[in-house]
Amino acid sequence: MHLEEKTIESKPIFKGRIIEVKLDRVLLPDGQESSREIVLHAGAVAIIAIDSEDKLYLVRQYRKPIEKTLLELPAGTLEAGEDPLHCARRELAEETGMNAASWKKLISYYSAPGFCNEILHIFLAEGLFYGGGIHTDQDEFVETVTMPFQQACEAVARGEIVDGKSIIAIQMLQLQRAAQ
């Protein structure tokens, strides 16, 4: 069965610092027309950083869209044309002050493909060493937290870590460890 939708018209609605929004008129596989509200995003990275004592580096950060402070992995948005690994190295240093000797890509996935093209790249960073102080963006405020990896797994199970990228990354690493 042919499932592709053909774009008939694309209309820009909003262009901000982080996202763009457009409204596309599409031709459906059955010949009918419909509209799609689409959020365009440059993509992002998240880092599951584990030290030699099996402690995970996390950040506490206030998230305005949900009016809550969350415990989550260090993460950040890709700059135009930026390599995801370069972004991951930069974000880990900026948000935790740490660098890593070893980097491995765990997974890339689309966060919400029903309305958004954002792709997230998750990296495992090991062999951590202090690389200098925290240097977040001017409008970014984070608190670095460390916790044993097993405790982070339990925090996910209890619903204390609730953002998607952190849940996926922690569970991916947990699955990989269980398979070894």
C-alpha positions in Angstrom: 0.0 0.0 0.0 1.2 3.5 -0.9 1.3 5.6 2.3 3.2 8.7 1.3 1.5 12.2 1.5 2.4 14.7 -1.2 2.8 18.3 -0.2 0.6 20.6 -2.3 1.4 23.8 -0.4 3.7 24.8 2.5 3.0 28.0 4.5 5.5 29.3 7.1 3.7 30.3 10.3 6.4 31.1 12.9 10.2 31.3 13.0 11.8 31.5 16.4 15.3 30.8 17.9 14.7 27.1 18.4 11.8 26.1 16.2 9.9 26.9 13.1 6.3 26.1 12.5 4.7 25.6 9.1 1.3 24.5 7.8 1.3 22.0 4.9 -1.6 21.2 2.7 -1.2 17.5 1.6 -2.7 15.0 -0.8 -3.5 11.8 1.1 -2.9 8.3 -0.4 -6.7 8.0 -1.1 -6.8 11.3 -3.1 -8.3 13.5 -0.3 -6.7 16.7 0.9 -5.7 17.4 4.5 -3.5 19.8 6.5 -0.5 19.1 8.7 0.9 21.4 11.4 4.7 20.8 11.4 7.3 21.9 13.9 10.9 22.1 12.5 13.8 21.6 14.9 17.5 21.4 14.2 17.9 18.2 16.4 19.5 17.7 19.7 21.8 15.5 21.7 21.7 13.9 25.2 24.7 12.5 27.1 24.6 9.6 29.5 27.8 10.3 31.3 29.1 7.6 33.7 32.2 8.0 35.9 34.6 5.3 37.1 32.4 4.7 40.2 29.4 4.0 38.0 27.8 7.4 38.9 25.6 9.1 36.3 25.9 12.8 35.8 22.5 14.6 35.6 21.2 18.1 35.7 18.3 19.7 37.4 16.7 22.3 35.2 13.4 24.3 35.3 11.3 23.6 32.2 8.9 26.4 31.6 6.4 24.5 29.2 5.5 22.2 32.1 6.3 24.6 35.0 8.5 22.1 36.8 12.1 21.4 37.6 13.2 18.1 36.1 16.1 15.8 36.7 17.5 14.9 33.3 20.6 14.1 31.3 22.8 16.9 30.0 21.5 17.8 26.6 21.4 20.5 24.0 20.3 21.6 20.6 22.5 21.2 17.5 23.7 24.4 15.9 23.3 24.7 12.1 25.5 22.0 10.4 27.0 20.9 13.7 28.1 17.2 14.1 26.1 15.5 16.9 29.2 14.2 18.6 30.8 17.7 18.6 27.5 19.0 20.2 27.5 16.2 22.8 31.1 17.1 23.9 30.2 20.8 24.1 27.0 20.2 26.1 28.6 17.8 28.6 31.4 20.4 29.2 29.0 23.3 29.4 26.5 21.7 31.8 28.7 19.6 34.0 32.3 20.8 33.6 33.3 17.3 32.5 34.9 15.8 29.5 35.1 12.1 28.5 37.9 9.9 27.1 35.4 7.5 25.4 32.3 8.3 23.4 29.8 5.9 21.9 26.6 6.6 20.1 23.7 4.6 21.7 20.8 5.5 19.5 19.1 8.2 17.4 15.3 8.6 17.4 12.6 11.0 16.4 11.0 12.6 19.5 7.5 13.2 18.2 7.3 12.4 14.4 3.5 13.0 14.3 4.1 16.8 14.3 7.9 17.4 14.6 11.0 16.5 12.7 13.4 16.7 15.8 15.9 13.9 15.9 17.7 13.1 19.2 21.2 11.5 19.3 22.1 9.8 22.6 25.8 9.3 23.4 27.4 7.3 26.2 30.4 9.2 27.7 32.8 7.2 29.8 36.3 7.9 31.3 35.1 11.2 32.7 37.6 13.8 33.8 37.2 17.4 35.0 37.6 19.8 32.1 36.8 23.1 33.8 33.8 24.9 35.2 30.3 24.9 34.1 29.6 27.4 31.2 25.9 27.3 30.4 24.2 29.7 28.0 23.2 33.1 29.4 19.6 32.1 29.8 20.3 28.6 31.1 20.4 27.6 34.7 21.3 24.1 35.8 22.4 22.2 38.9 24.7 19.2 38.3 23.7 16.1 40.2 25.4 12.7 40.4 23.8 9.4 41.4 24.7 5.8 41.1 23.5 4.4 37.8 21.3 1.7 39.5 19.6 4.5 41.5 18.9 6.4 38.3 17.3 3.2 36.9 15.1 3.0 40.0 14.2 6.7 39.7 13.0 6.0 36.1 10.9 3.1 37.4 9.4 5.2 40.2 8.5 8.0 37.8 11.0 10.5 39.3 12.9 10.9 36.0 10.2 11.7 33.5 11.6 13.3 30.4 11.8 11.0 27.3 15.5 11.4 26.4 16.6 10.5 29.9 14.3 7.5 30.2 15.3 6.2 26.8 19.1 6.6 27.4 19.0 5.1 30.9 16.9 2.1 29.7 19.1 1.6 26.6 22.3 1.4 28.8 20.5 -0.8 31.3 19.5 -3.2 28.4 23.0 -3.2 26.9 24.5 -4.1 30.3 21.9 -6.8 30.9 22.8 -8.4 27.5 26.5 -8.6 28.3 
